[in-house]
Amino acid sequence: MKIESSSSSYVNGNYSSKGFSGLASGLDTESMVQELLSGTQAKIDKQTGLKQQLEWKQDLYRDIIKDLLNFKNKYFDRVSSTGLNTNALYNAMSAICNSSAVKALATTNAAVGTTRMEVAQLATNTVVKSSGRVSGALAGDVDLSQLKREVAFDVTVDGTKKTVAVDLSAATTEEELQSALQDAFTNAGVDVTVSMKDGKVDFTGGTNVSKIAVSSDSTALGLGMIGLTSSSVSSKTNGKVSLGGEVDLDNKLSLNVYLNGVKKTITIDDRKVTDAASLAKELQTEIKRAHGAGITVTEQNGRISLSASDIGQEIYLTGDTAMLDAMGMKAGQSTSINGQMKLKDVTFATPLQGDKFTFTINGKEFSYSGDTMLNDVLADINSSDAGVRITFDSMRDGFSIESTSTGSGFDIEMSQSEGNLLTALFGSSNTFTSTSALTLPDGTQATADSTLADLGIDPAGLFGKGIDADTTLGELAEKSGGRYAFDAATGELKMDASVGSQTLTDAEKALFGDVQPSASSFGQTIEGKNAVVRINGVWTERTTNSFTANGIYFDLKTTTGTYKTDADGNLDIQRSADGNSFTVEPADGAFIDEVVVEVERNTDQIYNKITEFVNDYNEMIEKLNGYLDEDATYKDYAPLTSEQKKEMSEREIELWEEKAKGGLLRRDNAISTFLTQMRQALYERPDGSPIALYDIGIETSSEWRDKGKLEIDETKLRAAIEQNTDAVANLFNNKEGGIATRLNDILYNTANDSSGSPGTLVQIAGLKNRATDTNNELYNRMKKIDEQIERLKNQYSQQKTRYWNQFNAMEQMIAQMNQQSAWLTQQLG
């Protein structure tokens, strides 16, 4: 499709027509004015087209500049470790290891050769682990009042409220239930009739009864038997109030017991429960029927406990509130250590004492309250500069705190000044014992059944829950959360010296004597160890498993065999008399898998990089030659005006503009100069180099259509790299005149994007969002075109106004003549 470029695109711009538009003359004034202005419009269109061509040309230049900069940065950036102009590329070494016990990577400083080594011991962190299970049993004080089957009614009689209560525990039939309820109302002198029909009980008030409501003194079990709730109230029918519910004589409290996420619902027959021990027995029977032997229920001194049989198992409870209240527990209570729980709500095996917890790890102090989330405590420790990392292992049911650095000497020192959080997390490996066996006033040795009162001890100041004068020595361990423990065999009392305060209370002094606890110690400590390796016959120690020796980076993964140990199970290191060396011997009959690391020059890396360079160079010059040789179709396809685009489809516009852009860089001098310089730099032998590019198997293609592309003789290039690496390196990266140096300079002079020293293409086209964006040759030319367009627009406007004024004057004169002619015609009859 060929379109004349003179089509108007400015005539209906901001300069609208004004006038009679041929009202008197009948002429098409609008068209005549446009025709008269077509010459000026053509000049505007021509300048607009020239500006569009310059914008397209600028975009092409900028695209080329981007390609050249990417090419330059990829192959000649000295910051890169694989640039053609860096020694690192040609000094690249590779390490081949025969064993999975060690990972080896050769650095540029590694020497070609063989390294032999053994690994007798890996470096480890110092670790403190919980000395036992951290999660505790679910425990609560039994409240049997929650298991009563009692109901009470608030009855309004003659305006006065009376409460009628009844115990339904003995009612096992509907008749017994009706009888017990009716007797309660009758004995209280309240006119309420209790009737039973079809499994439903109804309460009907006499004429003097205005209201029957369930009293708050009722229990859940009692209400369940008569189908009422704590909010049940009577209604009035035929002048009498009544209240009714469905009878459920077998109503029982239910409990949802989850074991490792598996839910089983159990019910308890409260009629079999007479005390805490019988409740524990009923629970154990039903839970065993539901979960097997996975949960153990125990009771001691009115306190009931549920514990998982195996480590890592979780018990979780929900169910009737009354049932949970009877057990002294809460819905949602769990044996799991949950980081999303507040410290005070976590079920630790060693119960927390108090609500303030202050402790120190490696000199860094931490302080929290019972409302602090457990996860926040762990996160604070891990992000601090204490140099440790703390984690929880649910399968082991314990915490671990380890030094962030491996090797010996990185101790973990912990102490607590308030509360016993560290003891709850790790347990204590530090206890002390009373100065002698505890004796009663009569001189006999105290037993587990001896109370504090028997010993004359005031319990005030002893840590624990519910410790009073009647507490026996055997009960102290549980009630104190493990702080105190009585040894019945020796009559001695032991105390965990890590539980918070390091000063004994008066009550503790009475029990233990006037002595002070020794320094705190928590959990089980495993000291960190150094890595012990032999490298080329020399034994050495390293604090980490990753280190560099002889230019090779080693990452130790496992030991290479079994070695002799001392009596404590530690590696038996035999040191020389002067202490400057040591040896380690294999265990008797042990096989040692010696590690062999072969270091050789990485010629593949050099070959691959040069090959990649040649491929990218060929791609780059192919693109540039394409611009230089492109047909100059832009001469026959001027940029479209806005009026022309209105007459075309999007596809037609796209095809037209492809032709309009064709050949804009044909035989461009700046690009031609750049390509010539690049070819010369590649073909000439650099000063001081014994070889040229063609000597290593890289030559210009013999096909003229390739226009300077390079071809690689793979065999010759690989041989040159393997046999004479230094000469190949000098050919490229010689700072005085190596190929890489010369190409880098040419690219810099052509595409440097610095405004202080712009390359030749940047001077022509500039770069977007840079200082050169408005400081380049094409910008200046487009600016002048804009000025010319503005002058032409002003001229267009003036001409348009003049033409319309002339036509308007003509229309007025014709109109006057028409009026005169009409008048004469009228006068002449």
Salt bridges, closest charged atoms under 4 A:
ASP63 OD2 - LYS623 NZ 2.83
ASP67 OD2 - LYS623 NZ 2.59
GLU118 OE2 - ARG534 NH2 2.50
ASP141 OD1 - ARG303 NH1 3.03
ASP141 OD2 - LYS465 NZ 3.67
ASP270 OD1 - ARG149 NH2 2.57
GLU286 OE2 - ARG289 NH1 2.82
ASP371 OD1 - LYS342 NZ 3.98
ASP371 OD1 - LYS344 NZ 2.62
ASP397 OD2 - ARG133 NE 3.56
GLU402 OE2 - ARG389 NH2 2.22
GLU418 OE1 - LYS356 NZ 3.88
GLU475 OE1 - LYS479 NZ 3.89
GLU508 OE2 - ARG483 NH2 2.79
GLU541 OE2 - ARG575 NH2 2.98
ASP555 OD2 - LYS557 NZ 2.89
GLU594 OE1 - ARG116 NH1 3.39
GLU594 OE2 - ARG534 NH2 3.88
ASP604 OD1 - ARG718 NH1 2.83
GLU612 OE2 - LYS74 NZ 2.81
GLU612 OE1 - LYS609 NZ 3.61
ASP616 OD2 - LYS74 NZ 2.83
GLU622 OE1 - LYS709 NZ 3.33
ASP629 OD2 - LYS707 NZ 2.46
GLU643 OE2 - LYS646 NZ 3.26
GLU654 OE2 - ARG651 NH1 3.23
GLU657 OE2 - LYS645 NZ 3.66
GLU684 OE1 - ARG742 NH2 3.04
ASP695 OD2 - ARG685 NH1 3.71
GLU703 OE2 - ARG705 NH1 2.98
ASP753 OD2 - ARG770 NH1 2.82
ASP773 OD1 - ARG62 NH2 2.79
ASP786 OD1 - LYS51 NZ 2.86
